Amino acid sequence: MDLTYPPEAEAFRTEIHAWLVENLPQGWFEPDFHQSDTERKEFNRTWIEKLFAGGWICAGWPVEYGGKGLSLLQQVVLNEEFAKAGAPMRADFFGDTLVGPTILQWGTEEQKQEFIPGILQGKIAWCQGFSEPNSGSDLASLKTSAVLDGDEWVINGQKVWTTQAQYADYVFLMCRTDPSAPQHAGISYLLVPMHQEGVEVRPITQVDGSAEFNEVFFTNARCPKGNVVGGVNNGWKVAMTTLGFERGSSSTTGYRRFLKEWESILKETKRVKRNDDLRVRDDLVKSWQKVKIMEINGYRTLTDSLNNSHDAALLGACNKMFWSEMHRTTMNLAIDILGMEGQILTGKGNESSMIAGMGRGRADYPVSELQAFFFFSRSETIWGGTAEIQRNIIGERALGLPKEPKAHTV
């Protein structure tokens, strides 16, 4: 693991920082910088245009498809500088980070020409159609079917926990296209339009009033025959590629949101005068240590990617299990420190209190930021592969333990 970057990477860092200083609102880097709701909306409206003009959206993509062709280390530096500045750098997470790179690796030239420009410009919104009511961590048992009818696939089934499905133009969907094949071998990866008859989205309202997750029902929905990515019945390999794109270039920045939360908890600890409590101090130190371990693990993952040593799946399982369980413990500590105050709704209850991807304060349930993080941390040991599944992967691949026996029905 190397914690030093070569001179050319540091020169690129200087270039990125200069661009951010020039393009972010005046005063952005000042400690007391604040935007009104109106200013924030205007910033969100114009920022994607600036990112696109600067070529920073999907900058690691090949030049011939609109990217800058950045190396992995350059992408890491880019992510680090945006993270340090607290500046958003994506138009659409599912498009930029997941399905876009998947299309570039597995898609036909026609698929690249049809979808890549819209992803780069932030004009196509995506959602991910993987999990089903009875197929979460055991994704290969999915039941949603796609049957070829002339030049179209006819799709029937249900997906669940589909983030932002109510806003999406397309879903990258895993369907069973050969029910007679073994579980992993009969699945295809389809790009399906969401705005059509036969697609019904039902938001799942959570305890804080937010509804970013959804159930999606497909009843004779259709998509073109040519919208299969990676070939018919090859969807499992394609999907594993998609999941792998969540790591790599963001490996050294993932810990930052946890460090920022820890700093917020420390500030609250001082406010409620619990900073002299020896147990609280001990728990805060343990939490900080785990954040630093996450930072070091990020560099370990980066080193693996740069050396192409093929340990990404195992490292990913270790890291995901570690940070998700660490985050849940830390947020339990935060609510414990607040005491009875933690049971009171102290958020603003409007759009300005929204926390991207982590719930929001609503007028009828105005949670604070820490309360929203607490709620969200309950789900993190489940999505993306439960902590139990991660332990199975580590046990089988790292420790050489026998595979977990399959349950048999009578």
URVEN-V166548 format. One record per backbone hydrogen bond with DSSP energy under -1.0 kcal/mol. NH is the residue of the N-H (numbers start at 1). CO is the residue of the C=O. E is the energy in kcal/mol with one decimal. If there is no record, write none. Layout:
NH/CO/E ; NH/CO/E
//
This chain:
10/6/-1.6 ; 11/7/-2.2 ; 12/8/-1.7 ; 13/9/-1.8 ; 14/10/-1.8 ; 15/11/-1.6 ; 16/12/-2.2 ; 17/13/-2.6 ; 18/14/-2.2 ; 19/15/-1.9 ; 20/16/-2.3 ; 21/17/-2.5 ; 22/18/-1.9 ; 23/19/-1.9 ; 24/20/-2.6 ; 28/25/-1.9 ; 30/27/-1.8 ; 33/30/-1.6 ; 40/36/-2.7 ; 41/37/-2.2 ; 42/38/-2.0 ; 43/39/-2.4 ; 44/40/-2.6 ; 45/41/-1.8 ; 46/42/-1.9 ; 47/43/-2.4 ; 50/46/-1.7 ; 51/47/-2.8 ; 52/48/-2.6 ; 53/49/-2.4 ; 54/50/-2.3 ; 56/51/-2.3 ; 59/56/-1.0 ; 61/58/-2.0 ; 65/62/-1.5 ; 66/63/-2.0 ; 67/62/-2.2 ; 68/59/-1.3 ; 69/61/-2.4 ; 70/59/-1.9 ; 75/71/-2.3 ; 76/72/-2.1 ; 77/73/-2.3 ; 78/74/-2.5 ; 79/75/-2.6 ; 80/76/-2.6 ; 81/77/-2.5 ; 82/78/-2.1 ; 83/79/-2.4 ; 84/80/-2.6 ; 85/81/-1.8 ; 87/82/-2.4 ; 96/92/-3.5 ; 97/93/-2.5 ; 99/94/-2.7 ; 100/95/-1.8 ; 102/98/-1.4 ; 103/99/-2.7 ; 104/100/-2.3 ; 105/101/-1.8 ; 106/102/-3.0 ; 107/103/-2.3 ; 112/108/-2.2 ; 113/109/-2.4 ; 114/110/-1.9 ; 115/111/-2.4 ; 116/112/-1.8 ; 119/115/-1.8 ; 120/116/-2.6 ; 121/117/-2.0 ; 122/119/-1.1 ; 123/118/-2.6 ; 124/118/-1.1 ; 127/170/-1.3 ; 129/172/-2.3 ; 132/135/-2.1 ; 135/132/-1.4 ; 139/137/-1.3 ; 141/138/-1.8 ; 142/139/-1.7 ; 145/156/-2.8 ; 146/176/-1.9 ; 147/154/-2.4 ; 149/152/-3.7 ; 152/149/-1.3 ; 153/223/-3.0 ; 154/147/-2.7 ; 155/221/-3.2 ; 156/145/-2.1 ; 157/218/-2.2 ; 159/216/-2.7 ; 160/131/-1.9 ; 162/214/-2.6 ; 164/212/-2.3 ; 165/162/-1.3 ; 167/164/-1.4 ; 169/125/-2.8 ; 170/125/-1.9 ; 171/192/-2.2 ; 172/127/-2.0 ; 173/190/-3.2 ; 174/129/-2.2 ; 175/188/-2.5 ; 176/144/-3.6 ; 177/186/-2.3 ; 178/186/-1.8 ; 181/178/-1.5 ; 185/182/-1.2 ; 186/182/-1.1 ; 188/175/-2.8 ; 190/173/-3.0 ; 191/227/-1.7 ; 192/171/-2.6 ; 194/169/-2.7 ; 196/194/-1.7 ; 199/196/-1.3 ; 200/217/-2.5 ; 202/215/-3.0 ; 204/213/-2.7 ; 206/210/-2.8 ; 209/206/-2.0 ; 215/202/-2.7 ; 216/159/-2.6 ; 217/200/-2.9 ; 218/157/-3.1 ; 219/198/-2.8 ; 221/155/-1.8 ; 223/153/-1.4 ; 225/151/-2.7 ; 227/224/-1.9 ; 229/189/-3.1 ; 234/231/-1.5 ; 235/187/-3.2 ; 238/234/-1.5 ; 239/235/-2.8 ; 240/236/-2.1 ; 241/237/-1.5 ; 242/238/-2.0 ; 243/239/-2.3 ; 244/240/-1.5 ; 245/241/-1.1 ; 246/243/-1.1 ; 247/244/-1.5 ; 251/248/-1.9 ; 253/250/-1.4 ; 254/250/-1.3 ; 256/253/-1.6 ; 259/255/-2.0 ; 260/256/-2.5 ; 261/257/-1.9 ; 262/258/-2.4 ; 263/259/-2.3 ; 264/260/-1.7 ; 265/261/-2.5 ; 266/262/-2.5 ; 267/263/-2.0 ; 268/264/-2.2 ; 269/265/-2.4 ; 270/266/-1.9 ; 271/267/-1.9 ; 272/268/-2.4 ; 274/269/-2.8 ; 277/274/-1.5 ; 281/277/-2.7 ; 282/278/-2.3 ; 283/279/-2.4 ; 284/280/-2.5 ; 285/281/-2.1 ; 286/282/-2.1 ; 287/283/-2.1 ; 288/284/-2.4 ; 289/285/-2.5 ; 290/286/-1.7 ; 291/287/-1.7 ; 292/288/-2.1 ; 293/289/-2.1 ; 294/290/-2.1 ; 295/291/-1.9 ; 296/292/-2.3 ; 297/293/-2.8 ; 298/294/-1.9 ; 299/295/-1.6 ; 300/296/-2.0 ; 301/297/-2.4 ; 302/298/-2.4 ; 303/299/-2.6 ; 304/300/-2.0 ; 305/301/-2.2 ; 306/302/-2.8 ; 307/303/-2.2 ; 309/304/-1.9 ; 315/311/-3.0 ; 316/312/-3.0 ; 317/313/-2.0 ; 318/314/-2.3 ; 319/315/-3.1 ; 320/316/-2.8 ; 321/317/-2.1 ; 322/318/-2.3 ; 323/319/-3.0 ; 324/320/-2.0 ; 325/321/-1.8 ; 326/322/-2.4 ; 327/323/-2.6 ; 328/324/-1.8 ; 329/325/-2.0 ; 330/326/-2.5 ; 331/327/-2.5 ; 332/328/-1.8 ; 333/329/-1.9 ; 334/330/-2.1 ; 335/331/-2.0 ; 336/332/-2.1 ; 337/333/-2.7 ; 338/334/-1.8 ; 339/335/-1.1 ; 341/338/-1.4 ; 342/339/-1.4 ; 343/340/-1.6 ; 344/341/-1.7 ; 347/366/-2.8 ; 353/350/-1.7 ; 354/351/-1.9 ; 355/359/-1.8 ; 358/355/-2.7 ; 362/365/-1.5 ; 365/362/-1.1 ; 367/365/-1.6 ; 372/368/-2.4 ; 373/369/-2.6 ; 374/370/-2.3 ; 375/371/-2.3 ; 376/372/-2.5 ; 377/373/-2.4 ; 379/376/-1.5 ; 382/379/-2.0 ; 383/379/-2.1 ; 387/381/-1.9 ; 390/386/-2.4 ; 391/387/-2.0 ; 392/388/-1.8 ; 393/389/-2.2 ; 394/390/-2.4 ; 395/391/-2.8 ; 396/392/-2.6 ; 397/393/-2.9 ; 398/394/-2.1 ; 399/394/-1.6 ; 401/395/-2.9
//
